[in-house]
Amino acid sequence: MMKKHVLAIAAVSLLASGAALAQDFKEGSILVRARAVYLDSANKDSTGLDLNVNNKTLPEVDISYFLTPNIAAELILTVPQKHRLSAGDTRIGSLKHLPPTLTVQYHFQGAGFKPYVGVGLNYTRFSSVRLPAGVDIKRNSVGLALQAGVDIPVGSNMYLNFDIKKVNIGTKVSAGGVEIGKFKVDPWLAGVGLGWRF
């Protein structure tokens, strides 16, 4: 029990010392973050097939450029992510999606925690689509992205980051060349990681 208390005190002391060392973001500042992100899909399906993709944890890298001390543009990137596609509980295929997202953020400045909110656009490209014969999906999706998070200083140029996003990702489903409905992934993305300010 004592060991846990010592570790907790050390962690709080580290955050406090980092907050004292950290500076506000400035015009021209660049913040690079690496996150582990959990994707939780909404799986909204209008085809009647009960289509769904699996949830998963994925890597994410983002780069924020500060246009002013409060306003930044952030490019969010990952590698193509493979998902199982099922109809109900039956797996019917798989696909990969690459979902780069660009947001504009407002950062609240001040000592210690630095929260932010953002809004932007997501472009998703579906590839390596493997579905039953005659079934296909539209390969491109453009949708709204909403974001909120906080950067917690743990050093003069390092931040602990917590981030959550809601992203509109969807596609049209066809069978025999005829559209039969829409499938919306529309995931929540909850991430934690570290950021470095340059």
C-alpha positions as CSV (number, residue, x, y, z in Angstrom):
1,M,0.0,0.0,0.0
2,M,2.8,2.4,0.9
3,K,4.5,1.7,-2.4
4,K,1.3,2.7,-4.3
5,H,1.1,6.0,-2.3
6,V,4.8,6.8,-3.1
7,L,4.2,6.1,-6.8
8,A,1.1,8.3,-6.8
9,I,2.9,11.2,-5.1
10,A,5.8,10.8,-7.5
11,A,3.4,11.0,-10.5
12,V,1.6,14.1,-9.1
13,S,5.0,15.7,-8.5
14,L,6.0,15.0,-12.0
15,L,2.9,16.5,-13.5
16,A,3.2,19.6,-11.2
17,S,6.8,20.1,-12.1
18,G,6.0,19.7,-15.8
19,A,3.2,22.3,-15.5
20,A,5.6,24.7,-14.0
21,L,8.1,24.2,-16.9
22,A,5.6,24.2,-19.7
23,Q,5.0,27.3,-21.8
24,D,1.9,28.3,-23.7
25,F,1.8,27.4,-27.4
26,K,2.9,30.2,-29.7
27,E,2.2,31.1,-33.3
28,G,4.4,28.8,-35.3
29,S,4.6,26.1,-32.6
30,I,4.4,22.5,-33.9
31,L,3.0,19.7,-31.7
32,V,3.5,16.1,-32.7
33,R,1.6,13.4,-30.9
34,A,1.6,9.6,-31.0
35,R,-1.6,7.9,-29.6
36,A,-3.1,4.5,-29.1
37,V,-6.7,4.9,-30.2
38,Y,-9.7,2.6,-29.6
39,L,-12.2,2.6,-32.4
40,D,-15.8,1.9,-31.4
41,S,-18.1,1.7,-34.5
42,A,-21.8,2.7,-34.5
43,N,-22.5,0.1,-37.2
44,K,-25.6,1.8,-38.6
45,D,-27.0,-0.3,-41.5
46,S,-30.0,0.4,-43.7
47,T,-29.6,-2.6,-46.0
48,G,-31.4,-5.0,-43.8
49,L,-28.4,-7.3,-43.6
50,D,-27.3,-6.2,-40.1
51,L,-23.8,-5.3,-41.4
52,N,-21.1,-4.5,-38.8
53,V,-17.4,-4.2,-38.5
54,N,-15.2,-5.1,-35.5
55,N,-14.0,-2.6,-33.0
56,K,-10.2,-2.4,-32.5
57,T,-7.2,-0.5,-31.1
58,L,-5.0,1.3,-33.7
59,P,-2.0,3.6,-33.8
60,E,-2.4,7.2,-34.6
61,V,0.0,10.1,-35.3
62,D,-1.0,13.7,-35.6
63,I,0.7,17.0,-36.4
64,S,-0.7,20.3,-35.1
65,Y,0.5,23.6,-36.4
66,F,-0.4,26.7,-34.4
67,L,-1.6,29.5,-36.6
68,T,-2.1,31.7,-33.4
69,P,-1.5,30.8,-29.8
70,N,-5.1,29.5,-29.6
71,I,-5.9,28.2,-33.1
72,A,-4.2,25.2,-34.7
73,A,-4.7,23.0,-37.7
74,E,-4.2,19.3,-37.0
75,L,-3.6,16.5,-39.5
76,I,-4.5,13.1,-38.1
77,L,-2.9,10.0,-39.7
78,T,-2.7,6.2,-39.3
79,V,-1.9,3.2,-41.5
80,P,-4.6,1.3,-43.4
81,Q,-6.8,-0.6,-40.9
82,K,-8.2,-4.0,-41.6
83,H,-11.7,-4.9,-40.4
84,R,-13.9,-8.0,-40.4
85,L,-17.2,-7.3,-42.1
86,S,-20.1,-9.4,-40.7
87,A,-23.8,-9.8,-41.4
88,G,-25.2,-10.3,-37.9
89,D,-22.9,-12.9,-36.3
90,T,-21.7,-14.3,-39.6
91,R,-18.5,-13.1,-41.1
92,I,-19.0,-12.3,-44.8
93,G,-15.7,-10.6,-45.8
94,S,-13.1,-7.9,-44.9
95,L,-11.9,-4.5,-45.9
96,K,-9.3,-1.9,-45.1
97,H,-9.9,1.7,-44.5
98,L,-7.4,4.7,-44.5
99,P,-9.0,7.7,-42.7
100,P,-6.9,10.8,-42.7
101,T,-8.6,13.7,-40.9
102,L,-7.9,17.4,-40.9
103,T,-9.3,19.5,-38.0
104,V,-9.2,23.2,-36.9
105,Q,-8.8,23.4,-33.1
106,Y,-9.2,26.1,-30.5
107,H,-6.8,25.7,-27.6
108,F,-7.5,27.2,-24.2
109,Q,-4.2,28.6,-22.8
110,G,-3.0,28.8,-19.3
111,A,-0.7,27.1,-16.8
112,G,-1.3,23.4,-16.3
113,F,-4.0,21.5,-18.3
114,K,-4.5,22.7,-21.9
115,P,-7.9,21.6,-23.2
116,Y,-9.0,22.0,-26.8
117,V,-12.0,21.4,-29.1
118,G,-11.9,20.9,-32.9
119,V,-14.0,20.4,-36.0
120,G,-13.0,19.3,-39.4
121,L,-13.3,16.8,-42.3
122,N,-12.5,13.1,-42.7
123,Y,-11.7,11.4,-46.0
124,T,-11.8,7.6,-45.9
125,R,-10.6,5.3,-48.7
126,F,-11.7,1.7,-48.5
127,S,-9.4,-0.9,-50.1
128,S,-8.7,-4.6,-50.2
129,V,-12.5,-5.1,-50.2
130,R,-13.4,-8.8,-50.0
131,L,-17.1,-9.5,-50.2
132,P,-19.5,-12.2,-51.5
133,A,-19.8,-12.3,-55.3
134,G,-22.0,-9.5,-56.6
135,V,-21.8,-7.4,-53.4
136,D,-19.8,-4.2,-53.4
137,I,-19.3,-0.9,-51.6
138,K,-18.5,2.6,-52.6
139,R,-14.8,3.2,-52.1
140,N,-14.7,6.8,-50.8
141,S,-16.3,8.6,-47.8
142,V,-16.2,12.3,-46.8
143,G,-17.7,13.3,-43.5
144,L,-17.6,15.6,-40.5
145,A,-15.2,15.1,-37.6
146,L,-15.7,16.5,-34.1
147,Q,-12.9,16.5,-31.5
148,A,-12.2,17.4,-27.8
149,G,-9.1,16.7,-25.7
150,V,-6.5,17.9,-23.3
151,D,-2.8,18.2,-23.2
152,I,-1.2,17.9,-19.8
153,P,2.4,19.1,-19.5
154,V,4.9,16.6,-18.1
155,G,8.0,18.5,-19.1
156,S,9.2,21.6,-20.8
157,N,8.3,20.3,-24.3
158,M,6.3,17.1,-23.5
159,Y,2.6,16.5,-23.0
160,L,0.3,13.7,-21.9
161,N,-2.6,13.7,-24.3
162,F,-6.2,12.5,-23.9
163,D,-8.4,12.9,-27.0
164,I,-11.9,11.8,-28.2
165,K,-13.3,12.2,-31.7
166,K,-16.6,11.4,-33.4
167,V,-16.1,10.8,-37.1
168,N,-18.7,10.3,-39.9
169,I,-17.6,7.4,-42.1
170,G,-20.1,5.6,-44.4
171,T,-20.5,3.9,-47.7
172,K,-23.2,2.8,-50.1
173,V,-23.8,-1.0,-50.5
174,S,-24.8,-2.6,-53.8
175,A,-25.8,-6.1,-54.9
176,G,-25.8,-7.0,-58.6
177,G,-25.0,-3.4,-59.4
178,V,-28.1,-2.1,-57.6
179,E,-27.8,0.1,-54.4
180,I,-29.5,-1.7,-51.5
181,G,-28.7,0.7,-48.7
182,K,-26.0,2.5,-46.7
183,F,-23.7,1.3,-44.0
184,K,-22.3,3.9,-41.6
185,V,-19.3,3.1,-39.4
186,D,-19.5,6.5,-37.7
187,P,-17.0,5.6,-35.0
188,W,-16.1,7.1,-31.6
189,L,-12.3,7.3,-31.3
190,A,-10.8,7.5,-27.8
191,G,-7.1,8.0,-27.6
192,V,-4.2,8.4,-25.1
193,G,-0.6,9.3,-26.0
194,L,2.3,11.7,-25.7
195,G,3.0,14.9,-27.6
196,W,6.2,16.8,-28.2
197,R,6.3,20.6,-28.9
198,F,8.8,22.1,-31.3
